[in-house]
């Protein structure tokens, strides 16, 4: 009788228990191969496009090559037409018109393309003890001590006195010089190491080393600074005052690489949130004859609260939907109310080295599929959008019917901390929305890690959501 009871229990467990299995065990070699192939394109993208301006330009060019045209609200569009709109060079919206009128609502995937980094201050360049340095202001939530002694590159734009825009990109190409934030040697760091961990390296100590060679043997002061300005003037035609009307970002110069002897993971700067933005955009390119109009929005400023006129808390995206609605002879608010959105943002992967901050029953793991988060926020669900059971059920049915492997989780234990996404700003427009994205190890560090299988699962999820009736 005992073996039969065990067999009955096993059968019942298979019927009733939740299973979270490694994607490779479920999908086999074919799925692993497809994920690896998709990851190749993503890794090339990650190695070459690191800032919101660069990413917007990249996807604009890709969209035009795929037949998208700039949206013109005065035109009438039909099913299958593809359009885009760029907002201030830092956001892009990709749209494929569906068989049904936009008046019946649109499908949205919303992701952000900014990542933690260092911005140069308005007057950044100074000399001290015959070293030239840039003063910085860190952007987003970081552990500042992680960013010292990391090879850095400089990206951005400078607006000169005559209004000319100069694009800057130094440190990414073969043979380019790179930059670094220095740190104390451990032999002399005793007092530094007594600081609180958040202050081991302070914000005002995050200065970028940019030069050490004086202009020439002269009696003038600040000759190293002068030499740096001379180099920049010769290359870009700028003077020191032009820094005040510039947007210059310092980011890790790392290229995307395979992680692990099995090459199953990807290490790179800025997976948060490019690991969701990339599949959200590619899925928009790939949809054919969707029932509903499909919109991917790639937005700026999420890492600092989505504020400003390029953050999703502004009205630029709402205006785009209102223009789509007007084109369809409908009210924007009615289109938004009938719309549905996947907030495409990363989640924290379980790290076995640091298990104490996670509820292992309610967190996401590498290689177990795209993570679906009903809510994010902190503490008592503050600063979040809490998805309805009805919409979660709809997303669940889509993923299950199309054999997309997914998992659910929260961003750590209830009182351990927390975080937010753009979901709450989409929800403010009266849109049904849920967070869905790739689990990340070492999130917000200069070098983050994701699974190739999870990346591909995210692509599948966005594509099937767009294509669902």
C-alpha positions as a Markdown table, in Angstrom:
| # | Residue | x | y | z |
|---|---|---|---|---|
| 1 | Unk | 0.0 | 0.0 | 0.0 |
| 2 | Unk | 2.8 | 2.4 | 0.8 |
| 3 | Unk | 4.2 | 2.6 | -2.8 |
| 4 | Unk | 0.6 | 3.2 | -4.1 |
| 5 | Unk | 0.0 | 6.0 | -1.6 |
| 6 | Unk | 3.3 | 7.7 | -2.6 |
| 7 | Unk | 2.4 | 7.4 | -6.3 |
| 8 | Unk | -1.0 | 9.0 | -5.6 |
| 9 | Unk | 0.6 | 11.8 | -3.7 |
| 10 | Unk | 3.1 | 12.4 | -6.4 |
| 11 | Unk | 0.4 | 12.6 | -9.0 |
| 12 | Unk | -1.6 | 15.0 | -6.8 |
| 13 | Unk | 1.5 | 17.1 | -6.2 |
| 14 | Unk | 2.1 | 17.3 | -10.0 |
| 15 | Unk | -1.5 | 18.5 | -10.4 |
| 16 | Unk | -1.6 | 21.0 | -7.5 |
| 17 | Unk | 1.9 | 22.3 | -6.7 |
| 18 | Unk | 3.5 | 25.3 | -8.4 |
| 19 | Unk | 6.5 | 24.3 | -10.4 |
| 20 | Unk | 9.4 | 26.7 | -11.1 |
| 21 | Unk | 11.9 | 24.8 | -13.3 |
| 22 | Unk | 15.1 | 25.8 | -15.1 |
| 23 | Unk | 14.1 | 26.9 | -18.6 |
| 24 | Unk | 16.7 | 24.6 | -20.1 |
| 25 | Unk | 15.0 | 21.6 | -18.5 |
| 26 | Unk | 11.7 | 22.7 | -19.9 |
| 27 | Unk | 12.6 | 23.9 | -23.4 |
| 28 | Unk | 15.7 | 21.7 | -24.1 |
| 29 | Unk | 18.5 | 22.5 | -26.6 |
| 30 | Unk | 16.2 | 24.2 | -29.1 |
| 31 | Unk | 15.2 | 26.9 | -26.6 |
| 32 | Unk | 18.8 | 27.3 | -25.4 |
| 33 | Unk | 20.0 | 27.8 | -29.0 |
| 34 | Unk | 17.3 | 30.4 | -29.7 |
| 35 | Unk | 18.1 | 32.3 | -26.5 |
| 36 | Unk | 21.8 | 32.3 | -27.4 |
| 37 | Unk | 21.1 | 33.6 | -30.9 |
| 38 | Unk | 18.9 | 36.4 | -29.5 |
| 39 | Unk | 21.6 | 37.2 | -26.9 |
| 40 | Unk | 24.1 | 37.8 | -29.7 |
| 41 | Unk | 22.2 | 40.8 | -31.0 |
| 42 | Unk | 21.6 | 42.1 | -27.5 |
| 43 | Unk | 25.3 | 41.9 | -26.5 |
| 44 | Unk | 26.3 | 43.9 | -29.6 |
| 45 | Unk | 23.7 | 46.5 | -28.7 |
| 46 | Unk | 24.9 | 46.7 | -25.1 |
| 47 | Unk | 28.5 | 47.1 | -26.1 |
| 48 | Unk | 27.8 | 50.0 | -28.4 |
| 49 | Unk | 24.9 | 52.0 | -27.1 |
| 50 | Unk | 25.0 | 53.1 | -23.4 |
| 51 | Unk | 23.1 | 56.4 | -23.0 |
| 52 | Unk | 19.5 | 57.4 | -23.5 |
| 53 | Unk | 20.5 | 59.6 | -26.5 |
| 54 | Unk | 22.5 | 56.9 | -28.2 |
| 55 | Unk | 19.8 | 54.3 | -27.7 |
| 56 | Unk | 17.1 | 56.6 | -29.0 |
| 57 | Unk | 19.1 | 57.3 | -32.1 |
| 58 | Unk | 19.9 | 53.6 | -32.6 |
| 59 | Unk | 16.2 | 52.5 | -32.4 |
| 60 | Unk | 15.1 | 55.4 | -34.6 |
| 61 | Unk | 17.6 | 54.2 | -37.3 |
| 62 | Unk | 16.5 | 50.6 | -36.8 |
| 63 | Unk | 12.8 | 51.6 | -37.1 |
| 64 | Unk | 13.4 | 53.5 | -40.3 |
| 65 | Unk | 15.2 | 50.6 | -41.8 |
| 66 | Unk | 12.2 | 48.4 | -40.8 |
| 67 | Unk | 9.7 | 50.7 | -42.6 |
| 68 | Unk | 8.6 | 53.0 | -39.7 |
| 69 | Unk | 8.0 | 56.6 | -40.6 |
| 70 | Unk | 7.7 | 59.6 | -38.3 |
| 71 | Unk | 4.2 | 59.9 | -36.9 |
| 72 | Unk | 2.1 | 62.7 | -38.6 |
| 73 | Unk | -1.1 | 63.3 | -36.8 |
| 74 | Unk | -2.6 | 64.9 | -40.0 |
| 75 | Unk | -2.3 | 61.6 | -41.8 |
| 76 | Unk | -4.7 | 58.6 | -41.8 |
| 77 | Unk | -3.1 | 55.3 | -41.0 |
| 78 | Unk | -4.3 | 51.7 | -41.7 |
| 79 | Unk | -3.6 | 48.3 | -40.1 |
| 80 | Unk | 0.0 | 47.3 | -40.5 |
| 81 | Unk | 1.4 | 50.9 | -40.8 |
| 82 | Unk | 4.4 | 51.6 | -38.6 |
| 83 | Unk | 5.3 | 54.9 | -37.1 |
| 84 | Unk | 7.6 | 56.4 | -34.5 |
| 85 | Unk | 7.9 | 59.6 | -32.5 |
| 86 | Unk | 11.0 | 60.9 | -30.7 |
| 87 | Unk | 10.8 | 63.2 | -27.7 |
| 88 | Unk | 13.8 | 65.6 | -27.3 |
| 89 | Unk | 16.3 | 63.0 | -28.4 |
| 90 | Unk | 15.9 | 60.9 | -25.3 |
| 91 | Unk | 12.6 | 59.0 | -25.7 |
| 92 | Unk | 11.2 | 57.0 | -28.5 |
| 93 | Unk | 7.8 | 55.5 | -29.2 |
| 94 | Unk | 7.4 | 52.7 | -31.7 |
| 95 | Unk | 3.9 | 52.0 | -33.0 |
| 96 | Unk | 2.4 | 49.3 | -35.3 |
| 97 | Unk | -1.3 | 49.9 | -36.1 |
| 98 | Unk | -3.6 | 47.0 | -35.5 |
| 99 | Unk | -6.6 | 45.6 | -37.3 |
| 100 | Unk | -8.9 | 47.1 | -34.6 |
| 101 | Unk | -9.1 | 50.8 | -34.3 |
| 102 | Unk | -7.0 | 52.5 | -31.6 |
| 103 | Unk | -10.3 | 53.6 | -30.2 |
| 104 | Unk | -10.6 | 50.1 | -28.7 |
| 105 | Unk | -7.4 | 50.6 | -26.8 |
| 106 | Unk | -3.7 | 49.9 | -27.5 |
| 107 | Unk | -1.2 | 47.4 | -26.2 |
| 108 | Unk | 1.8 | 49.1 | -24.5 |
| 109 | Unk | 5.3 | 47.9 | -23.5 |
| 110 | Unk | 7.0 | 50.6 | -21.4 |
| 111 | Unk | 10.7 | 50.5 | -20.5 |
| 112 | Unk | 13.4 | 52.9 | -19.5 |
| 113 | Unk | 16.8 | 53.4 | -21.2 |
| 114 | Unk | 18.6 | 55.5 | -18.6 |
| 115 | Unk | 20.9 | 53.7 | -16.1 |
| 116 | Unk | 22.9 | 54.7 | -13.0 |
| 117 | Unk | 26.0 | 56.7 | -13.9 |
| 118 | Unk | 27.9 | 59.9 | -13.1 |
| 119 | Unk | 27.1 | 63.3 | -14.7 |
| 120 | Unk | 29.6 | 66.0 | -15.0 |
| 121 | Unk | 28.9 | 69.1 | -12.9 |
| 122 | Unk | 28.3 | 72.4 | -14.8 |
| 123 | Unk | 31.9 | 73.6 | -14.0 |
| 124 | Unk | 33.6 | 70.2 | -13.9 |
| 125 | Unk | 37.2 | 70.7 | -14.8 |
| 126 | Unk | 39.8 | 71.6 | -12.2 |
| 127 | Unk | 43.5 | 71.0 | -11.4 |
| 128 | Unk | 45.0 | 69.9 | -8.1 |
| 129 | Unk | 48.7 | 68.9 | -7.5 |
| 130 | Unk | 49.2 | 68.8 | -11.3 |
| 131 | Unk | 46.4 | 66.4 | -11.9 |
| 132 | Unk | 43.3 | 67.3 | -13.9 |
| 133 | Unk | 40.0 | 66.0 | -12.8 |
| 134 | Unk | 36.2 | 66.3 | -13.5 |
| 135 | Unk | 33.8 | 66.9 | -10.7 |
| 136 | Unk | 30.7 | 64.7 | -10.9 |
| 137 | Unk | 27.2 | 64.3 | -9.6 |
| 138 | Unk | 26.0 | 60.7 | -9.4 |
| 139 | Unk | 22.8 | 59.8 | -11.1 |
| 140 | Unk | 20.4 | 57.1 | -9.7 |
| 141 | Unk | 20.8 | 54.8 | -6.7 |
| 142 | Unk | 24.3 | 53.4 | -6.5 |
| 143 | Unk | 26.8 | 52.0 | -4.0 |
| 144 | Unk | 29.4 | 54.6 | -4.7 |
| 145 | Unk | 32.3 | 52.5 | -3.6 |
| 146 | Unk | 31.6 | 50.0 | -6.4 |
| 147 | Unk | 32.3 | 52.6 | -9.0 |
| 148 | Unk | 35.9 | 53.5 | -8.1 |
| 149 | Unk | 38.9 | 52.0 | -10.1 |
| 150 | Unk | 36.5 | 51.1 | -12.9 |
| 151 | Unk | 37.5 | 52.1 | -16.5 |
| 152 | Unk | 35.1 | 54.8 | -17.6 |
| 153 | Unk | 34.0 | 56.4 | -20.9 |
| 154 | Unk | 32.6 | 59.9 | -21.6 |
| 155 | Unk | 29.4 | 60.3 | -23.6 |
| 156 | Unk | 27.0 | 63.2 | -24.3 |
| 157 | Unk | 26.5 | 66.5 | -26.1 |
| 158 | Unk | 27.9 | 70.0 | -25.7 |
| 159 | Unk | 26.0 | 73.1 | -26.9 |
| 160 | Unk | 28.5 | 75.8 | -27.9 |
| 161 | Unk | 28.0 | 79.6 | -27.7 |
| 162 | Unk | 26.7 | 79.7 | -31.3 |
| 163 | Unk | 24.2 | 76.9 | -30.7 |
| 164 | Unk | 26.2 | 74.2 | -32.4 |
| 165 | Unk | 25.7 | 70.8 | -30.9 |
| 166 | Unk | 28.8 | 68.7 | -30.5 |
| 167 | Unk | 28.5 | 64.9 | -29.8 |
| 168 | Unk | 31.1 | 63.5 | -27.4 |
| 169 | Unk | 32.0 | 59.8 | -27.2 |
| 170 | Unk | 35.5 | 59.0 | -25.7 |
| 171 | Unk | 36.6 | 55.7 | -24.2 |
| 172 | Unk | 34.6 | 53.1 | -26.2 |
| 173 | Unk | 36.5 | 52.6 | -29.4 |
| 174 | Unk | 39.8 | 50.7 | -29.8 |
| 175 | Unk | 42.7 | 53.0 | -28.9 |
| 176 | Unk | 40.6 | 55.6 | -27.1 |
| 177 | Unk | 41.8 | 56.9 | -23.7 |
| 178 | Unk | 39.6 | 56.0 | -20.7 |
| 179 | Unk | 39.0 | 57.6 | -17.3 |
| 180 | Unk | 38.8 | 56.5 | -13.7 |
| 181 | Unk | 37.6 | 57.4 | -10.2 |
| 182 | Unk | 40.6 | 56.7 | -7.9 |
| 183 | Unk | 40.4 | 55.2 | -4.4 |
| 184 | Unk | 42.6 | 54.9 | -1.4 |
| 185 | Unk | 45.0 | 52.0 | -1.1 |
| 186 | Unk | 44.1 | 49.7 | 1.8 |
| 187 | Unk | 47.4 | 50.4 | 3.6 |
| 188 | Unk | 46.2 | 54.0 | 4.2 |
| 189 | Unk | 42.4 | 53.4 | 4.3 |
| 190 | Unk | 41.9 | 52.6 | 8.0 |
| 191 | Unk | 39.9 | 55.8 | 8.7 |
| 192 | Unk | 38.0 | 55.5 | 5.4 |
| 193 | Unk | 37.0 | 51.9 | 6.3 |
| 194 | Unk | 35.5 | 53.2 | 9.6 |
| 195 | Unk | 32.9 | 55.2 | 7.7 |
| 196 | Unk | 29.4 | 54.0 | 7.2 |
| 197 | Unk | 29.2 | 51.9 | 4.0 |
| 198 | Unk | 27.2 | 54.6 | 2.3 |
| 199 | Unk | 30.0 | 57.0 | 3.0 |
| 200 | Unk | 33.0 | 54.8 | 2.3 |
| 201 | Unk | 33.3 | 56.9 | -0.9 |
| 202 | Unk | 31.4 | 60.2 | -0.7 |
| 203 | Unk | 29.7 | 61.9 | -3.5 |
| 204 | Unk | 32.2 | 64.7 | -3.6 |
| 205 | Unk | 35.1 | 62.2 | -3.7 |
| 206 | Unk | 33.8 | 60.7 | -7.0 |
| 207 | Unk | 36.2 | 62.8 | -9.2 |
| 208 | Unk | 37.2 | 61.6 | -12.6 |
| 209 | Unk | 40.9 | 61.5 | -13.4 |
| 210 | Unk | 41.4 | 63.0 | -16.9 |
| 211 | Unk | 45.0 | 64.1 | -17.2 |
| 212 | Unk | 48.5 | 64.8 | -15.8 |
| 213 | Unk | 50.5 | 66.4 | -18.5 |
| 214 | Unk | 51.2 | 70.2 | -18.4 |
| 215 | Unk | 50.7 | 72.4 | -21.5 |
| 216 | Unk | 54.5 | 73.2 | -21.7 |
| 217 | Unk | 57.3 | 74.4 | -19.5 |
| 218 | Unk | 55.7 | 77.7 | -18.6 |
| 219 | Unk | 55.3 | 79.9 | -15.6 |
| 220 | Unk | 51.5 | 80.0 | -15.8 |
| 221 | Unk | 49.4 | 78.1 | -13.2 |
| 222 | Unk | 47.0 | 75.2 | -14.0 |
| 223 | Unk | 48.9 | 74.0 | -17.0 |
| 224 | Unk | 47.6 | 70.5 | -16.8 |
| 225 | Unk | 44.0 | 71.8 | -16.9 |
| 226 | Unk | 45.1 | 74.1 | -19.8 |
| 227 | Unk | 46.5 | 71.1 | -21.7 |
| 228 | Unk | 43.2 | 69.2 | -21.3 |
| 229 | Unk | 41.2 | 72.2 | -22.5 |
| 230 | Unk | 43.6 | 72.6 | -25.5 |
| 231 | Unk | 43.0 | 68.9 | -26.4 |
| 232 | Unk | 39.2 | 69.4 | -26.2 |
| 233 | Unk | 39.4 | 72.6 | -28.1 |
| 234 | Unk | 41.3 | 71.0 | -30.9 |
| 235 | Unk | 39.0 | 68.0 | -31.1 |
| 236 | Unk | 35.6 | 69.7 | -30.5 |
| 237 | Unk | 36.2 | 73.4 | -30.8 |
| 238 | Unk | 34.9 | 74.1 | -27.2 |
| 239 | Unk | 36.1 | 76.3 | -24.4 |
| 240 | Unk | 35.6 | 75.8 | -20.7 |
| 241 | Unk | 32.4 | 77.9 | -20.6 |
| 242 | Unk | 30.8 | 75.4 | -22.9 |
| 243 | Unk | 30.7 | 72.8 | -20.1 |
| 244 | Unk | 27.9 | 74.8 | -18.6 |
| 245 | Unk | 25.6 | 74.1 | -21.5 |
| 246 | Unk | 26.5 | 70.4 | -21.9 |
| 247 | Unk | 25.1 | 67.0 | -20.9 |
| 248 | Unk | 28.0 | 64.8 | -20.3 |
| 249 | Unk | 27.7 | 61.3 | -18.8 |
| 250 | Unk | 30.5 | 59.1 | -17.4 |
| 251 | Unk | 29.7 | 55.4 | -17.7 |
| 252 | Unk | 31.6 | 52.1 | -17.4 |
| 253 | Unk | 33.6 | 51.3 | -20.5 |
| 254 | Unk | 32.9 | 47.6 | -20.3 |
| 255 | Unk | 31.8 | 45.6 | -23.3 |
| 256 | Unk | 29.1 | 43.0 | -22.9 |
| 257 | Unk | 30.7 | 39.5 | -22.3 |
| 258 | Unk | 29.6 | 35.9 | -21.7 |
| 259 | Unk | 29.7 | 35.0 | -18.0 |
| 260 | Unk | 30.3 | 31.4 | -16.9 |
| 261 | Unk | 32.2 | 28.5 | -18.4 |
| 262 | Unk | 28.9 | 27.5 | -20.0 |
| 263 | Unk | 28.3 | 31.0 | -21.4 |
| 264 | Unk | 24.8 | 31.0 | -20.0 |
| 265 | Unk | 24.9 | 34.5 | -18.7 |
| 266 | Unk | 25.7 | 38.1 | -19.9 |
| 267 | Unk | 27.8 | 40.6 | -17.9 |
| 268 | Unk | 27.4 | 44.2 | -18.9 |
| 269 | Unk | 26.9 | 47.8 | -17.7 |
| 270 | Unk | 23.2 | 48.9 | -17.8 |
| 271 | Unk | 21.1 | 45.7 | -17.9 |
| 272 | Unk | 18.7 | 47.8 | -15.8 |
| 273 | Unk | 16.8 | 48.5 | -17.9 |
| 274 | Unk | 18.2 | 47.9 | -21.4 |
| 275 | Unk | 17.7 | 44.1 | -20.9 |
| 276 | Unk | 13.9 | 44.9 | -21.1 |
| 277 | Unk | 14.1 | 47.8 | -23.5 |
| 278 | Unk | 15.8 | 45.8 | -26.2 |
| 279 | Unk | 13.4 | 42.9 | -26.3 |
| 280 | Unk | 10.4 | 45.3 | -26.0 |
| 281 | Unk | 11.7 | 47.2 | -29.1 |
| 282 | Unk | 12.6 | 44.1 | -31.1 |
| 283 | Unk | 9.2 | 42.6 | -30.3 |
| 284 | Unk | 7.5 | 45.7 | -31.8 |
| 285 | Unk | 9.6 | 45.3 | -34.9 |
| 286 | Unk | 8.6 | 41.7 | -35.2 |
| 287 | Unk | 4.8 | 41.9 | -34.8 |
| 288 | Unk | 2.9 | 41.2 | -38.0 |
| 289 | Unk | -0.8 | 42.1 | -38.5 |
| 290 | Unk | -1.7 | 42.5 | -34.8 |
| 291 | Unk | -5.3 | 42.8 | -33.7 |
| 292 | Unk | -4.6 | 45.8 | -31.5 |
| 293 | Unk | -2.3 | 48.8 | -32.1 |
| 294 | Unk | 1.0 | 48.0 | -30.4 |
| 295 | Unk | 3.2 | 50.7 | -28.8 |
| 296 | Unk | 6.6 | 50.4 | -27.3 |
| 297 | Unk | 7.8 | 53.4 | -25.3 |
| 298 | Unk | 11.4 | 53.7 | -24.3 |
| 299 | Unk | 11.8 | 56.5 | -21.7 |
| 300 | Unk | 14.3 | 58.5 | -19.9 |
| 301 | Unk | 14.7 | 59.5 | -16.2 |
| 302 | Unk | 13.3 | 56.4 | -14.5 |
| 303 | Unk | 16.3 | 56.1 | -12.3 |
| 304 | Unk | 15.7 | 59.5 | -10.7 |
| 305 | Unk | 11.9 | 59.3 | -10.4 |
| 306 | Unk | 10.7 | 59.6 | -14.0 |
| 307 | Unk | 10.5 | 63.4 | -13.6 |
| 308 | Unk | 11.3 | 66.1 | -16.2 |
| 309 | Unk | 9.9 | 66.4 | -19.7 |
| 310 | Unk | 11.7 | 63.2 | -20.8 |
| 311 | Unk | 10.5 | 61.1 | -17.9 |
| 312 | Unk | 7.3 | 59.1 | -18.1 |
| 313 | Unk | 5.7 | 61.2 | -15.3 |
| 314 | Unk | 5.5 | 64.0 | -17.9 |
| 315 | Unk | 2.8 | 64.2 | -20.5 |
| 316 | Unk | 4.7 | 63.4 | -23.7 |
| 317 | Unk | 3.5 | 59.8 | -23.8 |
| 318 | Unk | -0.1 | 60.8 | -23.0 |
| 319 | Unk | 0.0 | 63.3 | -25.8 |
| 320 | Unk | 1.1 | 60.6 | -28.2 |
| 321 | Unk | -1.8 | 58.3 | -27.3 |
| 322 | Unk | -4.1 | 61.3 | -27.6 |
| 323 | Unk | -2.8 | 61.9 | -31.1 |
| 324 | Unk | -3.4 | 58.3 | -31.9 |
| 325 | Unk | -6.9 | 58.6 | -30.5 |
| 326 | Unk | -7.7 | 61.7 | -32.5 |
| 327 | Unk | -6.4 | 59.9 | -35.6 |
| 328 | Unk | -9.0 | 57.2 | -34.9 |
| 329 | Unk | -11.8 | 59.7 | -34.1 |
| 330 | Unk | -11.8 | 58.9 | -30.4 |
| 331 | Unk | -11.0 | 60.7 | -27.1 |
| 332 | Unk | -7.6 | 60.1 | -25.7 |
| 333 | Unk | -8.9 | 59.3 | -22.2 |
| 334 | Unk | -11.2 | 56.6 | -23.7 |
| 335 | Unk | -8.3 | 55.0 | -25.5 |
| 336 | Unk | -6.1 | 55.0 | -22.4 |
| 337 | Unk | -8.9 | 53.6 | -20.3 |
| 338 | Unk | -9.2 | 50.6 | -22.7 |
| 339 | Unk | -5.4 | 50.1 | -23.0 |
| 340 | Unk | -3.2 | 47.5 | -21.4 |
| 341 | Unk | 0.5 | 47.8 | -20.5 |
| 342 | Unk | 3.5 | 45.6 | -19.6 |
| 343 | Unk | 5.8 | 47.8 | -17.5 |
| 344 | Unk | 9.0 | 46.3 | -18.8 |
| 345 | Unk | 11.5 | 46.6 | -16.0 |
| 346 | Unk | 14.0 | 44.3 | -14.3 |
| 347 | Unk | 13.6 | 42.6 | -11.0 |
| 348 | Unk | 16.1 | 41.4 | -8.4 |
| 349 | Unk | 17.4 | 37.9 | -8.9 |
| 350 | Unk | 18.0 | 35.6 | -5.9 |
| 351 | Unk | 21.7 | 35.6 | -5.0 |
| 352 | Unk | 22.7 | 32.6 | -2.9 |
| 353 | Unk | 25.6 | 34.6 | -1.5 |
| 354 | Unk | 23.1 | 37.1 | 0.0 |
| 355 | Unk | 19.9 | 35.1 | 0.8 |
| 356 | Unk | 18.8 | 37.0 | 3.9 |
| 357 | Unk | 17.1 | 39.9 | 2.1 |
| 358 | Unk | 15.0 | 37.6 | 0.0 |
| 359 | Unk | 11.8 | 35.7 | 0.6 |
| 360 | Unk | 12.8 | 32.6 | -1.3 |
| 361 | Unk | 9.2 | 31.7 | -1.9 |
| 362 | Unk | 8.4 | 35.1 | -3.4 |
| 363 | Unk | 11.4 | 36.2 | -5.4 |
| 364 | Unk | 12.7 | 35.6 | -8.9 |
| 365 | Unk | 15.6 | 33.4 | -10.0 |
| 366 | Unk | 18.0 | 33.3 | -12.9 |
| 367 | Unk | 17.0 | 30.9 | -15.7 |
| 368 | Unk | 13.4 | 30.4 | -14.6 |
| 369 | Unk | 11.8 | 32.8 | -17.0 |
| 370 | Unk | 10.7 | 36.4 | -17.2 |
| 371 | Unk | 9.7 | 37.8 | -13.8 |
| 372 | Unk | 6.1 | 39.1 | -13.3 |
| 373 | Unk | 5.7 | 41.5 | -10.3 |
| 374 | Unk | 2.1 | 42.3 | -9.3 |
| 375 | Unk | 3.5 | 45.3 | -7.4 |
| 376 | Unk | 6.8 | 46.9 | -6.4 |
| 377 | Unk | 7.2 | 49.8 | -4.0 |
| 378 | Unk | 8.5 | 49.7 | -0.5 |
| 379 | Unk | 7.2 | 48.8 | 3.0 |
| 380 | Unk | 3.4 | 48.8 | 2.9 |
| 381 | Unk | 3.2 | 48.9 | -0.9 |
| 382 | Unk | 4.0 | 52.6 | -1.0 |
| 383 | Unk | 4.9 | 54.3 | -4.4 |
| 384 | Unk | 3.7 | 51.5 | -6.6 |
| 385 | Unk | 0.9 | 50.3 | -8.9 |
| 386 | Unk | -0.8 | 47.2 | -7.6 |
| 387 | Unk | -2.1 | 45.2 | -10.6 |
| 388 | Unk | -5.6 | 43.9 | -10.5 |
| 389 | Unk | -6.2 | 40.1 | -10.4 |
| 390 | Unk | -8.2 | 40.4 | -13.6 |
| 391 | Unk | -5.4 | 41.9 | -15.6 |
| 392 | Unk | -2.8 | 39.6 | -14.1 |
| 393 | Unk | -5.1 | 36.7 | -15.0 |
| 394 | Unk | -5.3 | 37.9 | -18.6 |
| 395 | Unk | -1.5 | 38.2 | -18.8 |
| 396 | Unk | -1.1 | 34.7 | -17.3 |
| 397 | Unk | -3.4 | 33.2 | -19.9 |
| 398 | Unk | -1.4 | 34.7 | -22.7 |
| 399 | Unk | 1.9 | 33.5 | -21.4 |
| 400 | Unk | 0.7 | 30.0 | -20.6 |
| 401 | Unk | -1.1 | 29.5 | -23.9 |
| 402 | Unk | 2.0 | 30.5 | -25.8 |
| 403 | Unk | 4.3 | 28.4 | -23.6 |
| 404 | Unk | 6.3 | 31.4 | -22.3 |
| 405 | Unk | 8.1 | 30.5 | -19.2 |
| 406 | Unk | 7.5 | 32.9 | -16.4 |
| 407 | Unk | 7.8 | 33.3 | -12.6 |
| 408 | Unk | 6.5 | 35.7 | -10.0 |
| 409 | Unk | 8.4 | 37.5 | -7.2 |
| 410 | Unk | 8.8 | 40.6 | -5.1 |
| 411 | Unk | 11.7 | 42.9 | -4.8 |
| 412 | Unk | 13.1 | 41.4 | -1.6 |
| 413 | Unk | 11.6 | 40.9 | 1.9 |
| 414 | Unk | 8.8 | 43.3 | 2.9 |
| 415 | Unk | 11.0 | 45.5 | 5.2 |
| 416 | Unk | 14.3 | 45.0 | 3.5 |
| 417 | Unk | 13.9 | 48.0 | 1.1 |
| 418 | Unk | 12.2 | 48.1 | -2.2 |
| 419 | Unk | 12.0 | 50.0 | -5.4 |
| 420 | Unk | 9.8 | 51.3 | -8.1 |
| 421 | Unk | 9.2 | 51.3 | -11.9 |
| 422 | Unk | 7.3 | 53.4 | -14.4 |
| 423 | Unk | 4.2 | 51.3 | -13.8 |
| 424 | Unk | 2.6 | 53.7 | -11.4 |
| 425 | Unk | 2.8 | 56.6 | -13.9 |
| 426 | Unk | 1.1 | 54.4 | -16.6 |
| 427 | Unk | -1.5 | 53.5 | -14.0 |
| 428 | Unk | -2.1 | 57.2 | -13.4 |
| 429 | Unk | -3.4 | 57.3 | -16.9 |
| 430 | Unk | -6.1 | 54.7 | -16.0 |
| 431 | Unk | -4.3 | 52.0 | -17.9 |
| 432 | Unk | -4.2 | 48.4 | -16.8 |
| 433 | Unk | -0.5 | 47.7 | -16.1 |
| 434 | Unk | 1.7 | 45.0 | -14.6 |
| 435 | Unk | 5.5 | 44.8 | -14.1 |
| 436 | Unk | 7.3 | 42.2 | -16.1 |
| 437 | Unk | 11.0 | 41.9 | -16.7 |
| 438 | Unk | 14.3 | 40.1 | -16.4 |
| 439 | Unk | 15.9 | 39.1 | -13.1 |
| 440 | Unk | 19.3 | 40.8 | -12.5 |
| 441 | Unk | 22.2 | 40.0 | -10.3 |
| 442 | Unk | 24.3 | 42.9 | -8.9 |
| 443 | Unk | 21.6 | 45.5 | -10.0 |
| 444 | Unk | 22.9 | 49.1 | -10.2 |
| 445 | Unk | 26.5 | 48.0 | -10.0 |
| 446 | Unk | 28.8 | 49.0 | -12.8 |
| 447 | Unk | 28.7 | 45.4 | -14.1 |
| 448 | Unk | 25.4 | 43.5 | -13.8 |
| 449 | Unk | 24.6 | 39.9 | -14.7 |
| 450 | Unk | 21.5 | 38.4 | -16.4 |
| 451 | Unk | 20.6 | 35.0 | -17.9 |
| 452 | Unk | 20.3 | 34.6 | -21.7 |
| 453 | Unk | 17.3 | 32.4 | -21.2 |
| 454 | Unk | 15.5 | 35.0 | -19.2 |
| 455 | Unk | 16.3 | 37.6 | -21.8 |
| 456 | Unk | 14.7 | 35.5 | -24.5 |
| 457 | Unk | 11.7 | 34.8 | -22.3 |
| 458 | Unk | 11.1 | 38.5 | -21.9 |
| 459 | Unk | 11.2 | 38.9 | -25.7 |
| 460 | Unk | 8.6 | 36.1 | -26.0 |
| 461 | Unk | 6.4 | 37.7 | -23.4 |
| 462 | Unk | 6.3 | 41.1 | -25.1 |
| 463 | Unk | 5.8 | 39.6 | -28.5 |
| 464 | Unk | 2.9 | 37.3 | -27.4 |
| 465 | Unk | 1.3 | 40.1 | -25.5 |
| 466 | Unk | 1.3 | 42.3 | -28.6 |
| 467 | Unk | 0.0 | 39.5 | -30.8 |
| 468 | Unk | -2.8 | 38.3 | -28.4 |
| 469 | Unk | -6.4 | 38.9 | -29.6 |
